[in-house]
Amino acid sequence: MTDQIPPGTDLTSIGLKPNPNGQPPNLVDPPSQAPLILGSGIALIAISSTAVGMRLATNFRFTKKLGIDDYLCLFAEIVMIGYVVMCISLRDVYKHSYDVPLSMLTEEYAKKSFVLNLIVGPAFWASKTAVLALYLRLFSVENTIRYTSYAAIVVLFFIYWSLVPVAVVACTPRNGKPWISALQKCSDQTKVHGPLQGACVFATGILAIVASAIALYYRVQIWRDWDTWRIAPMYTAAFFECFITIIVSCAPALYSFWSNYLVHSSLYNSFRSGFSTKSTGLSSTNKTDKSSGAGISASYHRFGPSSGSIHSSSKQPILGVTETERSIPLRPLQKCHKSVTKTTMIEQTVE
């Protein structure tokens, strides 16, 4: 496009596309979707970073080490933070194409676009593989789940990591040409592979699936009619899809953190005591919460070291559970022992 512009033309006064309404471009204060990228990105980083931090702290506290799923989750979080930062740095582009001046197409913009296309595949793969690795930790004794998880990890690897060589080939200049020369070719490749990438997404959780569908919708819209206005919603949907997957993978550790730390903390007890005057049965509810929470958190960490494919250690202690918590029977066991208790009472009566 720039080859068709006469030399000496002021590129700051020409939009990327002509306005379909025939009006001149608004290059001063046009509507922008940059706040959408900024707000959603910062909020999701804060929430997901908190979840990942609690996950790592809880697992390390109980097992004294981290598993492969923990490292994958941390890797996905770090890469996605970089992805959000790069998207925020392109905030001047999230306008209608006819309101974006041609002067925005610089070598810096081309390099940032290359980085975005380079890291998106590994970030998505790591976040979804972290969930599958968690399945391997929790359900390693189930052959069906184990084999399915391994197969999904391999399939996702080929899908998402294939985007890396595509980005290198399509989004880098050739024969010493400037970076700006690779923009058109990179845009064409993104249009082709965008719908394919969205269709192959393995999302965990309803919100992640919805975000994936929204991202796919905007990818198809850009594929049909390229407009920079649709880039921000597409990136935002990608944020939600990946960060929610990361948060979902932290759910068991978050529950363990809740039941082993928060319910025993002085702050939590002060809140409970503050409401105790309004509810007479609050003390008995607190005991029930402690017993059920200990059972679930214990079962989560009990599976951790038993999977040799996920953890390097072969020790199998019941980690993160106190002696008091071990003595607390789980509710299913209480039901199973009812008949035994009745029989014992009858025998004692007969004697």
Helices and strands as residue ranges (DSSP letters): G 2-4, G 11-13, H 34-63, H 68-89, G 91-93, G 97-99, G 102-104, H 107-138, H 143-161, H 163-170, G 179-182, H 183-199, H 206-224, G 228-230, H 231-249, H 251-260, G 262-264, H 266-275, H 282-303, G 304-306, H 323-326, H 331-336, H 338-350
